[in-house]
């Protein structure tokens, strides 16, 4: 049975596509688990989570990425261009 939060979220997503887009962008995409509140991943889920963690190493957390600059981003991604930096952080200032 869906919780009150799930029902409200589904209603807002149906009424407002901008809400759905922002909620998807700002909600962390953690791998699903079959054991309630415990993280017991499948092999694929484990690698997906490790990739997510590795990608965020050396970066500010999502609420503080506005402190990050292009030069510190290039330390983590040496082949990055200004365009890829912009695309990676486009939801920071909405």
C-alpha positions, 0 to 999 in steps of 0.5 A: 500500500502506498504511503501518504507521501507516495500518493502526494508525489504521484498526484504532483507528478501527474499535475505538474511536469516541471515538478516531475523533472525536478524531483527526478533530477534531485532525487538520488538514484539508489539501487533497489533492494528486496529487503525493505530498509536494508541495502542488499544489492544484486550484482548489477545493483552493487556495481551501479552503486559503486559507480555512483560513489566513484563518480561523486568522489572529490566533488561537493555534495548536491546541495553544495555544488555551487561552491565547485568551480570549473578548475576543481571539476577538471581535477576530477575529470581531466578531459572535461570541457566547459560544456560538459561541466555546464551539462553536469551542473545544469540543475544547480541554479534552478 
